[in-house]
């Protein structure tokens, strides 16, 4: 199943959206629509406050806490014990040749 950029990199997408909104706000203020400095600060403050909360909420569902990882597989196929493994964390898990 193919994943979208938002699914693979939610923190980056939210960071880009936050930066884009801030940049648009500055451009809108510079090119004609009157937004007082106080209003600009308030809008940026809301974005800066809510952005990290949204980032945390979205990314939390996309990651696995280290304490729940039983094993990881390196690119060469080596299996390494994780924190939830009965083996010592970081030890190589032997494979059975059948």
C-alpha positions in Angstrom: 0.0 0.0 0.0 1.4 3.4 -1.0 1.6 6.1 1.6 1.4 9.8 1.2 4.0 12.3 2.3 1.6 13.4 5.1 1.5 9.8 6.4 5.2 9.3 6.1 6.3 12.7 7.4 3.5 14.4 9.4 5.9 16.6 11.4 7.5 18.0 8.3 4.1 18.7 6.6 2.8 20.5 9.7 6.0 22.5 10.0 5.7 23.5 6.4 2.1 24.5 6.7 3.0 26.6 9.8 5.8 28.4 8.0 3.6 29.0 4.9 0.8 30.5 7.0 3.3 32.8 8.7 4.9 33.8 5.4 1.5 34.5 3.9 0.5 36.6 6.9 3.6 38.8 6.4 3.0 39.2 2.7 -0.7 40.0 3.2 0.3 42.7 5.7 3.1 44.0 3.5 0.9 44.3 0.3 -2.1 46.0 1.5 -4.5 44.4 3.9 -4.1 46.2 7.2 -3.2 43.8 10.0 -1.9 45.6 13.1 1.4 44.4 14.6 -0.6 43.2 17.6 -2.9 41.1 15.4 0.2 39.7 13.6 1.8 38.7 16.9 -1.5 37.1 18.1 -1.9 35.1 14.9 1.7 33.9 14.9 1.4 33.1 18.6 -1.7 30.9 18.0 0.1 29.2 15.1 3.3 28.7 17.3 1.2 27.3 20.2 -1.2 25.1 18.3 1.3 23.8 15.6 3.4 21.8 18.0 0.3 20.3 19.7 -1.1 19.2 16.3 2.4 17.8 15.4 2.5 15.8 18.6 -1.0 14.5 18.2 -0.5 13.4 14.6 3.0 11.9 15.0 2.2 10.0 18.2 0.0 7.7 16.2 2.7 7.1 13.6 5.5 5.9 15.9 6.2 3.0 18.2 7.6 3.7 21.6 11.1 2.1 22.1 9.8 0.1 25.1 7.4 -1.8 22.8 10.0 -2.8 20.1 10.8 -6.5 20.2 13.3 -6.4 17.3 14.6 -4.3 14.4 16.0 -5.5 11.2 19.1 -3.8 9.7 19.4 -3.4 5.9 21.8 -6.4 5.8 19.0 -8.6 7.3 20.6 -8.8 10.8 17.9 -8.8 13.5 18.7 -6.8 16.7 16.8 -7.2 20.0 14.8 -4.2 21.1 13.8 -3.1 24.6 10.7 -5.4 24.7 12.8 -8.5 23.8 13.7 -11.1 26.3 17.2 -10.9 25.0 19.5 -8.0 26.0 18.7 -4.8 24.1 21.0 -4.4 21.1 22.1 -8.0 20.9 22.1 -9.8 17.6 19.3 -12.4 17.3 20.5 -15.6 15.9 18.6 -17.0 12.9 17.9 -20.7 12.4 19.0 -22.0 9.0 16.4 -24.5 7.8 
